[in-house]
Amino acid sequence: MSNRMEILAEYRQANTQLATLKEKEAVGIHSGTETVKIEPRYGEEMTYLTNKCAQLDMILEAMAASED
């Protein structure tokens, strides 16, 4: 069970980091009538964290399924 807790903690940490990067990315974008070009500053790191969260989520789902 401790392994599940460690994976869950890692998932939460990665998810929090991803949310923080998304917030940083969104800062400075203002709505208006002009077209806005958005150039990602944290694209690679966000992609890495998104993939990591997806993998950890699959592991947690598999662990939950095996407990049933």
Secondary structure, 3 states (H helix, E strand, C coil): CHHHHHHHHHHHHHHHHHHHHHHHHHCCCCCCCCCCCCCCCCHHHHHHHHHHHHHHHHHHHHHHHHHC
